[in-house]
Amino acid sequence: MNIRGEKNLTDSPCVGICSATALGDDVCIGCGRTFDEVRLWNTFSDEDKVAINRRLQAAR
């Protein structure tokens, strides 16, 4: 997040409603990431995070 409170494309898209880890769903109903994307988020490169966030934005 930048100083104006805006999210960067490398920030986690988590909105705090996680069905992927809590309920074992294949795709989280909160952010739209797959279970593996949620689980492995901290291991992804910035390029991977940007690609995932762009995919999620396009799907909205």
C-alpha positions in Angstrom: 0.0 0.0 0.0 1.3 3.4 -0.8 1.2 6.6 1.4 -2.2 7.5 0.0 -3.6 4.2 1.1 -3.9 2.8 -2.4 -3.1 -0.8 -3.0 -0.1 -1.8 -5.2 -0.4 -4.6 -7.7 2.0 -6.6 -5.6 -0.2 -6.4 -2.5 -2.3 -9.3 -1.5 -5.9 -9.0 -2.9 -7.2 -10.6 0.3 -10.4 -8.9 1.6 -10.6 -11.0 4.8 -13.4 -13.3 3.7 -11.3 -16.4 2.9 -13.2 -19.5 1.8 -10.1 -21.1 0.2 -8.3 -21.7 3.5 -11.2 -21.7 5.9 -13.6 -23.9 3.9 -11.2 -25.6 1.5 -12.8 -24.1 -1.6 -10.9 -24.3 -4.9 -11.4 -20.6 -5.5 -11.8 -18.0 -2.7 -15.2 -16.3 -2.7 -13.5 -13.2 -1.1 -10.6 -12.4 -3.4 -11.0 -14.9 -6.3 -7.6 -16.5 -5.9 -7.2 -20.2 -6.2 -6.3 -22.2 -3.0 -2.7 -22.5 -4.2 -2.4 -18.8 -4.9 -3.6 -18.0 -1.4 -1.3 -20.6 0.2 1.8 -19.7 -1.8 1.3 -15.9 -2.1 4.4 -15.0 -0.1 6.6 -17.2 -2.4 5.5 -15.6 -5.7 7.7 -13.0 -7.5 6.4 -9.5 -7.9 5.7 -10.3 -11.6 3.5 -13.3 -10.6 1.6 -11.2 -8.1 1.0 -8.4 -10.6 -0.3 -11.0 -13.1 -2.6 -12.5 -10.6 -4.0 -9.1 -9.5 -4.5 -8.1 -13.1 -6.4 -11.3 -13.8 -8.6 -10.7 -10.7 -9.3 -7.1 -11.8 -10.3 -8.2 -15.3 -12.7 -10.8 -13.8 -14.6 -8.2 -11.7 
